[in-house]
Amino acid sequence: MKFESIEKDLTHLLLRDIIIYINPAKPLKQGKLKLFKVKDFYFSLTLENEKGDLKQYEIPFPFNSKLGHMHIEFDYRVEEFAKNNEFVLFKTKVLNFEKKSKLYNNIVVLSAV
């Protein structure tokens, strides 16, 4: 997975109404994707909501991504991070989190409506 391929995949969603979700029943964000840019290790997405307000949403660079029909899957699962290295997998599973991200060990979908 390369940055250029994710950037190309995101251009397919530009100016479309999208929903960002982990669980389809409860979307994280939704709106029209107006712009995206790279900021350090994050994609900064500019979404226009139903009221016409522009909101920024930062999503980290995924460990893996997959393009489907009208959607992109960003994979944040620990198994993708470890890449079959048992020691790294074990260490990441036993880490003690005081506050962990919603994206931790999940697949996030950016889907065109």
Residue frames as a rotation matrix with the C-alpha (Angstrom) as fourth column:
MET 1
0.584 0.812 0.000 0.00
0.812 -0.584 0.000 0.00
0.000 0.000 -1.000 0.00
LYS 2
-0.604 -0.784 0.143 1.35
0.792 -0.611 -0.007 3.35
0.093 0.109 0.990 -1.00
PHE 3
-0.450 0.379 -0.809 0.30
0.270 -0.806 -0.528 6.88
-0.852 -0.455 0.260 -0.30
GLU 4
-0.835 0.069 -0.546 -0.23
-0.499 -0.514 0.698 7.57
-0.233 0.855 0.463 -4.00
SER 5
-0.778 0.577 -0.250 -2.76
0.287 0.680 0.675 4.74
0.559 0.453 -0.694 -4.33
ILE 6
-0.308 0.679 -0.666 -4.80
0.897 -0.026 -0.442 6.00
-0.318 -0.733 -0.601 -1.35
GLU 7
-0.555 0.046 -0.831 -4.67
-0.073 -0.997 -0.006 9.53
-0.829 0.057 0.557 -2.72
LYS 8
-0.916 0.213 -0.340 -5.93
-0.341 0.033 0.940 8.28
0.212 0.976 0.042 -6.08
ASP 9
-0.582 0.726 -0.366 -8.72
0.708 0.674 0.212 6.32
0.401 -0.136 -0.906 -4.39
LEU 10
-0.344 0.437 -0.831 -9.80
0.653 -0.525 -0.546 9.36
-0.675 -0.731 -0.104 -2.38
THR 11
-0.854 0.016 -0.521 -10.07
-0.319 -0.806 0.498 11.48
-0.412 0.592 0.693 -5.53
HIS 12
-0.780 0.617 -0.108 -12.89
0.283 0.500 0.819 9.15
0.559 0.608 -0.564 -6.67
LEU 13
-0.131 0.751 -0.648 -14.91
0.990 0.139 -0.038 10.30
0.061 -0.646 -0.761 -3.65
LEU 14
-0.874 -0.257 -0.412 -14.34
0.316 -0.946 -0.080 14.04
-0.369 -0.200 0.908 -4.11
LEU 15
-0.773 0.611 -0.173 -17.51
-0.635 -0.742 0.216 16.15
0.004 0.276 0.961 -4.38
ARG 16
-0.273 0.702 -0.657 -19.67
0.003 0.684 0.729 13.17
0.962 0.197 -0.189 -3.44
ASP 17
0.379 0.453 0.807 -21.79
-0.865 -0.137 0.483 12.65
0.330 -0.881 0.340 -0.36
ILE 18
-0.289 -0.552 -0.782 -19.92
-0.127 0.832 -0.540 10.19
0.949 -0.057 -0.311 1.83
ILE 19
0.829 0.402 0.390 -20.44
-0.470 0.121 0.875 8.39
0.304 -0.908 0.289 5.11
ILE 20
-0.331 -0.933 -0.143 -17.51
-0.516 0.306 -0.800 7.45
0.790 -0.191 -0.583 7.32
TYR 21
0.583 0.633 0.510 -18.32
-0.787 0.284 0.548 4.53
0.201 -0.720 0.664 9.59
ILE 22
-0.751 -0.632 0.192 -17.03
-0.661 0.717 -0.223 1.56
0.004 -0.295 -0.956 11.53
ASN 23
-0.658 0.683 0.316 -20.49
0.477 0.703 -0.527 0.18
-0.582 -0.196 -0.789 12.18
PRO 24
-0.798 0.327 0.506 -22.96
0.400 -0.341 0.851 0.96
0.451 0.881 0.141 9.34
ALA 25
0.191 0.941 -0.278 -25.73
0.872 -0.033 0.488 1.56
0.451 -0.336 -0.827 11.87
LYS 26
0.774 0.023 -0.632 -23.80
0.442 -0.735 0.514 4.40
-0.452 -0.678 -0.579 13.53
PRO 27
0.530 -0.590 0.609 -21.80
0.600 -0.247 -0.761 6.67
0.600 0.769 0.223 11.19
LEU 28
-0.134 -0.675 -0.725 -18.82
0.932 -0.334 0.139 8.59
-0.336 -0.657 0.674 12.55
LYS 29
-0.459 -0.026 -0.888 -19.16
-0.146 -0.984 0.104 11.48
-0.876 0.177 0.448 10.08
GLN 30
-0.055 0.407 0.912 -21.11
0.928 0.357 -0.104 12.25
-0.368 0.841 -0.397 6.95
GLY 31
0.403 0.197 -0.894 -21.24
-0.084 -0.965 -0.250 15.02
-0.911 0.176 -0.372 4.38
LYS 32
0.983 -0.105 0.148 -19.94
0.152 0.035 -0.988 16.04
0.099 0.994 0.051 0.98
LEU 33
0.292 -0.952 -0.093 -16.18
0.720 0.155 0.676 15.51
-0.629 -0.264 0.731 0.61
LYS 34
0.980 0.105 -0.171 -14.92
-0.001 -0.851 -0.525 18.89
-0.201 0.515 -0.833 -0.60
LEU 35
0.437 -0.899 -0.016 -11.19
-0.658 -0.307 -0.688 18.57
0.614 0.311 -0.726 -0.06
PHE 36
0.954 -0.277 -0.118 -8.55
0.277 0.651 0.707 16.30
-0.119 -0.706 0.698 1.41
LYS 37
0.477 -0.868 0.139 -4.95
-0.563 -0.423 -0.710 17.00
0.675 0.261 -0.690 2.28
VAL 38
0.420 -0.453 -0.787 -2.11
0.615 0.779 -0.121 15.30
0.668 -0.433 0.606 4.07
LYS 39
0.479 -0.277 0.833 -1.02
-0.650 -0.750 0.124 16.63
0.591 -0.600 -0.539 7.44
ASP 40
-0.274 -0.708 0.651 1.87
-0.931 0.365 0.006 14.65
-0.242 -0.604 -0.759 8.97
PHE 41
-0.997 -0.081 0.008 0.52
-0.077 0.978 0.193 11.09
-0.023 0.192 -0.981 9.27
TYR 42
-0.331 0.944 -0.016 -3.13
0.328 0.099 -0.939 12.10
-0.885 -0.316 -0.343 8.89
PHE 43
-0.643 0.350 0.682 -5.54
0.641 -0.242 0.728 12.71
0.420 0.905 -0.069 6.07
SER 44
-0.722 0.450 -0.526 -7.44
0.092 -0.691 -0.717 15.91
-0.686 -0.566 0.457 6.77
LEU 45
-0.582 0.619 0.527 -10.87
0.784 0.257 0.564 15.62
0.214 0.742 -0.635 5.16
THR 46
-0.894 0.387 -0.224 -13.04
-0.301 -0.892 -0.338 18.68
-0.331 -0.235 0.914 4.65
LEU 47
-0.645 0.750 0.146 -16.71
0.757 0.602 0.254 17.70
0.103 0.275 -0.956 4.75
GLU 48
-0.813 0.514 0.274 -19.69
-0.472 -0.857 0.209 19.94
0.342 0.041 0.939 4.05
ASN 49
-0.844 0.533 0.061 -22.61
0.335 0.612 -0.716 19.03
-0.419 -0.584 -0.695 6.30
GLU 50
-0.221 0.864 0.452 -26.32
0.971 0.153 0.182 19.38
0.088 0.479 -0.873 5.54
LYS 51
0.578 0.427 -0.696 -26.35
0.582 -0.813 -0.016 22.94
-0.573 -0.395 -0.718 6.91
GLY 52
0.848 -0.308 0.431 -23.60
0.269 -0.452 -0.851 23.99
0.457 0.837 -0.300 4.50
ASP 53
0.728 -0.627 0.277 -20.90
-0.629 -0.451 0.633 24.28
-0.272 -0.635 -0.723 7.18
LEU 54
0.425 -0.695 -0.580 -17.41
-0.296 0.499 -0.815 23.01
0.855 0.518 0.006 6.39
LYS 55
0.805 -0.158 0.572 -15.97
-0.530 0.242 0.813 20.69
-0.267 -0.957 0.111 9.04
GLN 56
-0.045 -0.902 -0.430 -12.50
-0.849 0.262 -0.459 19.16
0.526 0.344 -0.777 9.27
TYR 57
0.883 0.222 0.413 -12.05
-0.411 0.792 0.452 15.51
-0.226 -0.569 0.791 10.15
GLU 58
-0.049 -0.970 -0.236 -8.59
-0.983 0.089 -0.161 14.02
0.178 0.224 -0.958 10.60
ILE 59
0.938 0.281 0.203 -8.11
-0.303 0.949 0.083 10.32
-0.169 -0.140 0.976 10.05
PRO 60
0.144 -0.973 0.183 -4.73
-0.550 0.075 0.832 8.60
-0.823 -0.220 -0.524 10.50
PHE 61
-0.140 -0.335 -0.932 -2.87
-0.959 0.281 0.043 6.96
0.247 0.899 -0.360 7.66
PRO 62
0.779 0.555 0.291 -4.11
-0.615 0.766 0.186 3.33
-0.120 -0.323 0.939 7.60
PHE 63
-0.116 -0.786 0.608 -1.98
-0.454 0.586 0.671 0.22
-0.884 -0.198 -0.424 7.92
ASN 64
-0.850 -0.047 0.525 -3.71
0.415 0.555 0.721 -1.10
-0.325 0.831 -0.452 4.81
SER 65
-0.286 0.806 -0.518 -6.44
-0.572 -0.578 -0.582 0.06
-0.769 0.130 0.626 2.47
LYS 66
-0.726 0.160 0.669 -8.74
0.532 0.747 0.399 -1.55
-0.436 0.646 -0.627 -0.05
LEU 67
-0.705 0.493 -0.510 -10.81
-0.645 -0.745 0.171 0.05
-0.295 0.450 0.843 -2.78
GLY 68
-0.550 0.635 0.543 -14.25
0.554 0.763 -0.332 -1.40
-0.625 0.118 -0.772 -3.39
HIS 69
-0.425 0.514 0.746 -17.13
0.725 -0.300 0.620 -0.32
0.542 0.804 -0.245 -5.55
MET 70
0.249 0.525 0.814 -17.97
0.073 -0.848 0.524 3.22
0.966 -0.071 -0.249 -4.32
HIS 71
0.972 0.036 0.233 -16.07
-0.221 -0.206 0.953 2.81
0.082 -0.978 -0.192 -1.02
ILE 72
0.002 -0.993 -0.119 -12.60
-0.336 0.111 -0.935 2.67
0.942 0.042 -0.334 0.52
GLU 73
0.916 0.208 -0.344 -11.72
0.218 0.462 0.860 0.55
0.337 -0.862 0.377 3.55
PHE 74
0.076 -0.882 0.465 -9.00
-0.651 -0.397 -0.647 1.83
0.755 -0.254 -0.604 5.88
ASP 75
0.630 0.105 -0.769 -7.65
0.285 0.890 0.355 -1.04
0.722 -0.443 0.531 7.98
TYR 76
0.099 -0.546 0.832 -6.41
-0.774 -0.567 -0.280 -0.19
0.625 -0.616 -0.479 11.48
ARG 77
0.956 0.276 -0.099 -6.34
-0.167 0.790 0.590 -3.75
0.241 -0.547 0.801 12.82
VAL 78
0.464 -0.804 0.371 -3.35
-0.689 -0.064 0.722 -4.74
-0.557 -0.591 -0.584 14.92
GLU 79
0.419 -0.274 0.866 -2.79
0.380 0.919 0.107 -7.81
-0.825 0.284 0.489 12.74
GLU 80
0.828 -0.101 0.552 -2.18
0.508 -0.281 -0.814 -5.54
0.237 0.955 -0.181 9.73
PHE 81
0.767 -0.569 0.296 0.26
-0.623 -0.771 0.131 -3.46
0.154 -0.284 -0.946 11.75
ALA 82
0.377 -0.621 0.687 2.22
-0.477 0.505 0.719 -6.51
-0.794 -0.599 -0.106 12.95
LYS 83
0.437 -0.160 -0.885 2.48
-0.879 0.133 -0.458 -8.10
0.191 0.978 -0.083 9.47
ASN 84
0.796 0.028 -0.605 2.88
-0.043 0.999 -0.011 -11.68
0.604 0.034 0.796 10.79
ASN 85
-0.423 -0.900 0.109 5.48
-0.161 -0.043 -0.986 -10.69
0.892 -0.434 -0.127 13.40
GLU 86
0.262 0.604 -0.753 4.33
0.561 0.539 0.628 -12.55
0.786 -0.586 -0.198 16.52
PHE 87
-0.453 -0.508 -0.733 6.46
0.892 -0.258 -0.372 -10.49
0.000 -0.822 0.570 18.91
VAL 88
-0.977 0.117 0.177 5.06
-0.087 -0.982 0.168 -7.17
0.194 0.149 0.970 17.65
LEU 89
-0.174 0.973 -0.148 1.52
-0.108 0.131 0.986 -8.59
0.979 0.188 0.082 17.70
PHE 90
0.109 0.159 -0.981 1.92
0.859 0.482 0.173 -9.74
0.501 -0.862 -0.084 21.30
LYS 91
-0.742 -0.498 -0.449 3.41
0.659 -0.662 -0.356 -6.42
-0.120 -0.560 0.820 22.44
THR 92
-0.844 0.462 0.272 0.62
-0.283 -0.816 0.504 -4.39
0.455 0.349 0.820 20.84
LYS 93
0.034 0.911 -0.410 -2.08
0.126 0.404 0.906 -6.59
0.991 -0.083 -0.101 22.38
VAL 94
0.153 -0.008 -0.988 -0.72
0.939 0.311 0.143 -6.28
0.307 -0.950 0.055 25.94
LEU 95
-0.783 -0.394 0.482 -0.31
0.283 -0.915 -0.288 -2.50
0.554 -0.090 0.828 25.89
ASN 96
-0.279 0.668 -0.689 -2.28
0.908 -0.050 -0.416 -0.79
-0.312 -0.742 -0.593 28.60
PHE 97
-0.582 0.165 0.796 -4.48
0.420 -0.778 0.468 2.00
0.696 0.607 0.384 27.23
GLU 98
-0.775 0.401 -0.489 -6.05
0.325 -0.412 -0.852 4.62
-0.543 -0.818 0.189 29.41
LYS 99
0.271 0.836 -0.477 -7.98
-0.277 -0.406 -0.871 6.01
-0.922 0.368 0.121 26.48
LYS 100
-0.634 -0.509 0.582 -7.95
0.381 0.449 0.808 4.28
-0.673 0.734 -0.091 23.13
SER 101
-0.739 0.267 -0.618 -9.17
-0.602 -0.673 0.429 5.58
-0.301 0.690 0.658 19.82
LYS 102
0.335 0.918 0.210 -12.43
-0.550 0.372 -0.747 4.45
-0.765 0.135 0.630 18.21
LEU 103
0.576 -0.149 -0.804 -10.33
-0.785 0.176 -0.595 3.42
0.230 0.973 -0.016 15.22
TYR 104
-0.386 -0.821 0.420 -8.11
-0.902 0.432 0.016 1.05
-0.195 -0.373 -0.907 17.23
ASN 105
-0.872 -0.109 0.478 -8.29
-0.074 0.993 0.092 -2.49
-0.484 0.045 -0.874 15.86
ASN 106
0.186 0.978 0.099 -11.14
0.188 0.063 -0.980 -1.64
-0.964 0.201 -0.172 13.45
ILE 107
-0.640 -0.220 0.736 -11.83
0.761 -0.044 0.648 -1.16
-0.110 0.975 0.195 9.77
VAL 108
-0.220 0.513 -0.830 -13.11
0.029 -0.847 -0.531 2.29
-0.975 -0.141 0.172 8.81
VAL 109
-0.269 0.237 0.934 -15.17
0.934 0.302 0.192 2.62
-0.236 0.923 -0.303 5.63
LEU 110
-0.548 0.153 -0.823 -15.49
-0.252 -0.968 -0.013 5.77
-0.798 0.200 0.568 3.56
SER 111
-0.509 0.470 0.721 -18.52
0.750 0.653 0.105 5.10
-0.422 0.594 -0.685 1.40
ALA 112
-0.958 0.276 -0.081 -20.19
-0.274 -0.790 0.549 7.21
0.087 0.548 0.832 -1.29
VAL 113
-0.427 0.885 0.184 -23.93
-0.072 0.169 -0.983 7.51
-0.901 -0.433 -0.008 -0.84
